[in-house]
Amino acid sequence: MMEFANTLKSNSNMSDTVCKFCALKSIGVLPSQVPNLRHFHKSICVGASPSEDRNVANKVIEMVTGEGSCSGEEIMKIFDTVSALKSAYLQLQQAHIPYDPQKIITSYQGVDAELEKLCKFKHAYKEKRYRKTKSYSKASCFDLLQSEIGRKEAFFRKLNSLNSVKDSQILRLQQELQDLEMGNKNLRKMIKRISQKREASVLSAAKFEDFFKAAAKSIHDFSKPLISLIKASGWDLDMAAKCIENAAVYSKGCDKKYAFEAYIARRMFHGVSLTSYDVSDIVKFDDPIDALIENPNSDFSKFCGTKYLLVVHPTMEESFFGNLDHRTLILGGKHPRTEFYQLFAKVAKWVWVLLGSAVSIDANATMFSVNRESMFSGLYMESVEEEGKNAVLSDLERASYKVQFMVMPGFKVAEALVKSRVYISKTCLKLNGGSFNR
């Protein structure tokens, strides 16, 4: 029995199944007691009915010829092998009665040989089917690749077409860019010319004369509230005018107002010199208080505060307002927004612009003053009184007029001569360059 068992172990799975069935039956185990063996035995045993044999044969043929890949000769070989398998199995059953171990082994080997044949048919069938499937797959893959290549080529042609369109657009946009750059270049040149013209218009001798007139007018405008406050404070105007210009001879009493204008101008131009600096940032403000508030630490702000402290004496301010609030704020680096200080800030603005623009226009610009008792000269001076009065004077009549005091200094800028404003009265000419001091 040990030899029989070892022989069974060396065979295939199907052989093991048949051997186990035989071994169980040899020791009295019936096929009905093992369900799996009952089906196996019923399917291929000799006692099966003809219809069952045909069913088994049909299943085998269907399994082998499912894809229609086997020839008639191959099918006949399969049937012959199945018949031989049935015969071998019949011999295996007969070897059990009477029980003959050697005959069982021999019969089993016959069954196993026939099963091996069927396995070879199965493997051959699978190999043939695989080759056909692989061939079909290659053909299908080739067709798919061809289709994909065609699609890609069509897409490539479309891209080429789009690329051509884009190239045309790029060329058009490049041309537009060149046109825009050329236009921008022309605009920059135009802006530069306009800027140069504007700068020239700001910094020109003619414009300097406008600055001079604005400075003279601002001094005149500030002198009015100053005189009013002096009068309202109980001060003697004649005495105040005499303190300013002790030896002046006036044509009429109301002309003493020019002494106060001369006082303001003298203080504003005291200790200053012509220096080149940018005045555009101050000119752009109509109200100089806005410039002072925007940049309280600017040079103009310092100039404005310093000149206010010089023009308005503490005694004057206290008598005007009853306090020194203006002075206190200015000393603290601030600027009061009162009407009185606003008028003064306009004086500071135009004097600041006048001093800064002269050398910017002409590096050799000069400022000159006219001494008292100088002979009046229409070439260098103009009277602060009404212009019509002296316009009709003859040269002989002019010789009888003398300068009583200077109200505004004169300037020589480029080819322009801005006349000094003086007060004259009827009763020889000295020119001083540089800064005006009193």
C-alpha positions, 0 to 999 in steps of 0.5 A, a space after each residue: 500500500 505504501 508503494 501504491 500511495 507513493 506512486 499516486 503522489 507523483 502524478 497530476 491533479 486529475 490522477 490524484 483525484 482518480 487515485 483517491 477515488 479508487 483508494 476510498 472504494 478499495 477500503 469500503 468507502 462508497 462514491 455516494 459518501 464523497 459528493 465531489 467524487 459522486 459527480 466525477 464518477 457519474 460523468 465518466 463511468 462506464 455505467 453512464 447512459 449514452 445521452 450522458 456520454 454525448 453530453 460529455 463529448 459535446 462539452 469537450 468539443 465545445 471547449 476545444 472548438 469554441 473559437 472554430 480554430 480546430 480542424 476535423 482531424 484534430 477533433 477526431 483525435 480528441 474523440 479517440 482519446 476520450 474513448 481510450 480514456 473511458 476504456 482505461 477507466 473501465 479497466 481501472 474499475 475492473 482491477 478492483 474486483 477482485 482487488 489487484 494492486 498491481 493491476 490497479 496501478 497499471 490501469 491507473 497509468 493508462 488513465 493518466 496517459 490518456 489524460 495527459 493527451 487531453 492536456 496536450 490538446 488543451 495546451 495546443 488549443 490555448 497556444 493556437 488561440 493565443 497566437 490568433 488573439 495576439 495577431 488580431 491584437 497586433 492588427 488592431 493596435 496597428 489600425 489604432 496607431 494608424 488612426 491616431 497618427 492620422 488624427 495627430 497629422 490633422 491636428 498638426 496641420 491645424 496647428 500649422 494653420 493657426 501658427 501661420 495666423 499667429 505669425 501674421 498677428 505677431 507681425 501686425 502687432 510688431 508693426 503696431 508696437 513700432 508705430 506706438 514707440 515712434 508715436 511715444 518718441 514724438 510725444 516725448 519730444 513734444 512734451 520736452 519742448 512744451 516743458 522747456 517752453 513752460 520752464 522758459 516761460 517761468 524762468 524768463 526775464 519777462 516772467 521775472 518782471 511779473 514776479 517783481 510786480 507781484 512782490 511789489 503789490 503784495 507789499 502794498 497790500 500788506 501795508 494797508 492792514 499794518 497801517 490800520 492796526 498801527 492807527 487802531 492801536 493809538 500810535 501816531 502815524 506821522 511819528 511812525 513814518 518819521 521814524 522810518 524815513 526821518 529826512 523824507 520830504 513828502 509832496 502830500 501827507 497821504 504819501 507817507 504810506 509809501 514809507 511803510 511800504 519801504 519799511 516792509 521791503 527793507 526788512 524783507 530784502 535785508 541780509 539776503 542775496 540772489 541764490 538759484 533754487 527751484 521756485 516752481 513748488 511755491 509758485 503753484 500754490 495760490 495760497 502760500 499757507 498751503 505750501 507752509 502746511 504741506 512742508 513746514 520744514 522747507 527753506 521757504 517756511 524758515 524764510 517766511 517765519 524769520 522775516 515775520 519776526 523781523 518785520 513785526 516787532 513784538 511790541 507791535 504784535 502785542 499792541 495789535 492783538 493783545 498777545 504774542 500768539 503769532 510769534 509763539 506759533 512761528 517760534 514753534 515751527 508753525 504758521 497761524 492761519 489768520 488773515 493778517 499772517 496770510 497777507 504777510 505770507 504772500 509777501 514772503 512768497 513773492 520775495 522768495 520767488 523773486 530772489 530764487 528766480 533771478 540767478 536761475 535765469 541769469 547767473 550774472 543777475 544783480 540787485 541794485 539799490 538807489 540812495 536817497 537824494 539821488 537824481 531821478 532817472 527814468 532809465 533805472 527808476 520808476 516812481 511809486 506815485 501815479 505813473 501819469 504824473 511823471 510821464 509828462 515831465 521833461 528832462 529839465 523838470 526831472 532834474 528838479 526831482 530827487 529820490 526821497 527813499 527807495 521802496 523796492 530795489 532794482 534788478 539787472 537780469 539778462 538783457 532786462 533791467 527791472 527798475 527800482 521803485 522809488 518815492 521822489 519829490 520836487 526840491 546825483 544817481 548812485 547805483 549799489 550792486 549786491 544785497 540791499 541793507 538798511 
